[in-house]
Amino acid sequence: MKSPSKTQIRTRKNLIEAFMTVYRTKTIDRVSVRDITDAAGYHRSTFYLYFKDVYDLADAAEDQVLTELNAEIQKILSEEENIGPDGFLIRLSSVFAAEHADRLYLFSELPSFRRKLKRTFEPNFTRVVGRGRSRKEFDYIISLLTAIMLHNIRYYHQNRDSFTTAEMLDIVRRILLPGIEGYMSAVPS
């Protein structure tokens, strides 16, 4: 399979960015291919060279956001080999709020995005806290973390004029950290 050219990579990225711009103002069922191509400055036929429909493009946009987020998480984990839950939550929350809030907010209500975000968190969170006593318990912790982080993104996005990143981090630490530490202390050595 031939690697995409720089032009193809840029065109695909431009279509994704145009989708995200349009999606900020319309629900996904109201976003049309024409809306996207008009925003990106391309002809409709160009769209179909890259995506089969708006939902295919939405899926690619979700994947792009999660790839960028995972790169940030990997950076956190590589900078601090033995990062604990407190440090991880603080750094993760600041990445969510400061660098990815608008994009995460955009997709936060989509079930497909929630599932993908949970899958992104899982291996990274495992590196920080371990797997635990049971798969069911671990899945619950990851689901809870995902739901809380997405809720915080939505809340922060809607109240950013009156709710600082520091306040959000403090709440995350006070609510999540005791539960995670309790979970870790219950895990047999």
N, C-alpha and C positions, 0 to 999 in steps of 0.2 A: 504494500500500500504506500502510495506516494505521500510524503509529508506536505501539509498545507503551506502555501507561500505566505510571506509576510502580509501581502495584500489580502489574502483569504482570512488570515487570522485577524487582521484589523477590521475587515468587513463584518465578520462574525461578532467581534467585540462591539462594534458600532451598533449592530442590530440589537444586541443584548442591552446595551446602554439606552438605546431608544425605547425598547420595551419597558425598561424600568422607569423611564421618564413618563411614558404614557400611563403605565400602571399606577403611578402615584395619583392620577386624576380620575381613573376609571376602574371599575371592577373588571376582573379578568374576562368575564363573559361579554363585556362591552368593548374590549380591546380588539381592534381589527388589524389585519395585515396592513391595510392602507394607512392606519394611524401610525404604525411602526415604521413603515417605509417612508412616509412623509417626514416623520421626525428624524429619521436617519439620513434622508436625502438619497434614497435608492429607489429603483423601480421594483414593483411587486415581483417580477421574475427573479430578481436577485435574492429576495427573501426565500423563495422556494429552492434555491440552490443550497441553502444552509439548513432550513427547517421545514417540516411538513405542515405545521400549523402553529397558531399562537401558543397552544399548550405545550408543544414541543419546545418552543422558544422559552416559555416560562420555566420549564424543567431545566433547560440549559442555563438560564439566569440563576436559578436556585443553586445549581451545581457550581457555578462560578463564584457566587457569594460564599458558599461553604468551603470551596477550595482556598479562597483568600483567608477565611477565618481559620481553617486548619493550619495554614502556613504560619499564621500568627501564634496559634497554640503551640506548634512545633518549635517556634522561636522561643517562646516562654520556657518550654521544657528543656530545650538545649542550653539555654542561658543559665538555668538553675537545675542541675541534675537531681538534687534531692529536695526539690520544692515540696513543701507540705500543703495540706488542704487550704490553710489560711492564705499563704502566699499565692497559691494557684487561683483561688477564688478572687482575690484582690486583683491580680493581673488579668484574669479572664474577664472580670466585670469591667475593668477599665478599657480593655480592647473592645468589648461589646459596646460600651457607652460612647467612648470617644471616637473610635475609628469605623465602627460598622453599624451604628444605631439606625441610621436611616434605611440601609439596605435590609437589615434584619427585621426592622419594623414592617417594611414593605411585604415581606413574605410570612410574617409571624402567625397569621391566621390560617395559613394553608396546611392541611394535614400532611401532605407530602413533604413539606419543608420541615415540619416537626419531626417526622420519622427520620429524615436525612440528618437533621441536626443531632438527634439522639445517637445515630450511628457514628457521627463525627466525634461526639463527646466520648463515647464508650472507651475506645482504646487509650485515649489521652487521660481520661479520669482513672482508668485502671492503673496507669503508670504512677499516679499520685496516691491513690488510696488502697490499691490492691483489689482483688476480685471479691473477697468476702466469703461468707459461709455458704450462701446459696445463690444460684443463678436468679431465682425469683426476687430475692432481696436486692441483689445488685441491679437488676432491671428496674426495680421500683425506684431506687436511688437515682439512677440515670434519668428516668422519666420525670421524676420530681425536679431534678436539677434543670433539665431542659424546659419544663413548664415554668419554673420560677424565673429563669433567665429570660425567656420570651415575654413573660408578664412584665418583668422589670423594663425590658426594652420598650414595650407598648406604653407603660406608665411614664417612663422617662421621656419618650417621644411626645406624649401629650402634655407633659408638665415641665418641660425642660427650662422654662423661664423661672419656675419657682422650686425646682428640685435639682440640686447640683449632683454631679457625678460622685463627689465625696459622700453626700448623704445617701445616695443609692448604695455605694460600697459599704457604708456602715450598716445599713439595713441588711444587706446580703450577708455580711459577716455575722451579725447578731442572730439572724434566723437560720441560716444554712450551716454555719460552722459547728454549732453544738450537735446538730444531728449527724453530721459527717464524722465528727470526732467520736460520738457515741457508737456509730456504726463501726468505725475502725477499732475501737477498744473491745467490741464484742467479737471481733474476728479472732479465731484461735491462731496462736503463733505457729 
